[in-house]
Amino acid sequence: MTEQTNPTLLPTTIKGIFQRIWVVIVGIVAVAVFYFGLFCPTPQWIMLILKTIFKYWSIGSEPVNGIPYWIWKVLPELFPDKLPGKGYTSLGFIKEPDKDLPIGFSQRRVFIDRVGLNCAVCHTGTLRNTPNSEHQVITTMPANVVNLQGYIKFLSAVGVDERFTANRMLPEIEKISGGLNPIEKLLYRFIAIPQTRDALINQASRLDFVEKQPDWGPGRVDTFNPYKAIQFHFPMDKLREDELIGTSDFPSVWNQKPREGLQLHWDGNNTSVDERNKSAALGAGVTPTTIDLPRIQRVADWLWELPPPKYPYEVNETIAAKGEQLFQSNCASCHAFGGAYTGKVVPIQEIGTDPHRLDSYTYETMSNQNTLYTGYPWRFKNFRKTNGYANMPLDGVWLRGPYLHNGSVPTLRDLLETPENRPKEFYRGYDVIDRAKVGFVSDVGVENGKQYFKFDTTKPGNSNSGHLYGIDLPTEDKDALVEYMKKL
């Protein structure tokens, strides 16, 4: 009698074999990833993934402060007169050819797709070797070309425009989307468009003080005044005049581990990298209930030991060697990791730089900040009011121009001159590197029809005074010091 084969047995057996093989493969991959993570440099493909996460992933800004995707997409088409040029890139936002959104913008579905901001909007910039070179996108450097104030003004302007209606907007959305489904059409017509308009009008009312401030220009932001208006509902029209301008440069965010415990932010108002990160996320539009902690932590882990980009051009090593000695004797105690005064606040009376950013952060702001995340283990507790500006480590300083907390000095070499001999006016947003003076070329006002921002140091918040260190060095010593700082 011939034994019969169970028709269900063979597939089940094969399935089990494949399951075992799959478990073994996954185990081998896990061991390999663990081994390479411990003993080998991070593979390039992992770095690319982490950069993409940094540039485009949501951190939780969309549920409350996000703009419905198709409205965000169509705004430049409907309101081109409210922008300085074509599309969002005219505001300096960086668009990669194969991506739908600019760097620093994220997308998340909250009933419908919404667009918000993430960390990269303030911490990704561009660089050119020469005027004819391609733009290089560099993550974690200051956002040297982004005009964030221009974006705020654009959203405020379109919200109150009479063209912001479903009848005007839906045909344009249909045109660029290829057609919404019937439910989406109803959602956009009766909910998304009216509610977005109302939200933008409300935001414009709260941020109307921004219209009265001197223009920030690319690469700068008023860190805490919008925070007061949006997070804490401060009556901005009743605040003291001396606290209504707090414009400062975007910082770099690489190499965070040795910064833990230093006094962070330009005025040194916090010593916790974690709190600083969560505070910055609030500035990007998250709320204490929508913040995506795992994703923010993933970014923070990447930044923890991420080194700054190395200076990619030739350095005169002989001159730099002399400059290193000068740096150690004149600068290291305040600007090298481990320096006696690095990461500590210098009183405003001593440092003498523009006081507006310091004055904009008040005791009332501090008191409100330390109530954020009440009821959670990560409730803020480290914010303090200080009396000056913190000495910053200078790692990757070649990519961090213009200089001083408010970006009022275009190059390192200019910073070694007395304030009256520093440029009174210069242009920001131009991304060609200045290899001689270190910083970005600052005397180009127009290139290929693009107008760059003229920075005027006589306007409130823009003073280039103070930081009188190194100004008495001989010219050749100043040049040597700058040559060495290319290597930091």
Secondary structure, DSSP 8 states (H G I E B T S, - for coil): ------TTHHHHHHHHHHHHHHHHHHHHHHHHHHHHHHHS---HHHHHHHHHHHHH---S-HHHH-EEHHHHHHHHHH-GGGSSSSSGGGGT----TT-SS-TTEEEEESSSEEEEE-GGGTSEEEEBSSTTS--EEEETS--TT--HHHHHHHHHHHHT-TT-SHHHHHHHHHHHHS---HHHHHHIIIIIHHHHHHHHHHHHHHTHHHHHS----TTEEE-SHHHHHHHS---GGGS-GGGS--EEE-------GGGTTS-BTTTT-B--HHHHHHHHHHHTT--TTT--HHHHHHHHHHHHS-------S---HHHHHHHHHHHHHHTHHHHSTT-TTTT-EEEHHHH----HHHHHS-HHHHHHHTTTTTTSTT--------SEEE----TTGGGS-SBTTTT-B-BHHHHTS-GGGS-SEEEES--BB-TTTSBB-----EETTEE-EEEETTSTT-------SSTTS-HHHHHHHHHHHTT-
